[in-house]
Amino acid sequence: MGLNSFDKNKESLAIFVEKHKVTYPILLEAFSVAQAYKVTGYPVLFFIDKEGKIAYINNGYTKSHNKRIEKNIQKLLK
């Protein structure tokens, strides 16, 4: 699930979703959720394990993060 805690405009969100071919749900006006997870910048990626606990956090993004992200996905799927 994605969070949109900055832009309250549904139309601009729809444009973003279409442009980037987003296929997952995005929660609009998610400022309180971002605060609860202590999000300080974007993008940030959280992986939640089967028990509902945060298993991995990745702040920012460059292609160099891909291997680390994939490794953590595989670990959670076991």
Secondary structure, DSSP 8 states (H G I E B T S, - for coil): -EEE-S---HHHHHHHHHHHT--S-EEES-HHHHHHTT--SSSEEEEE-TTS-EEEEEES--GGGHHHHHHHHHHHH-
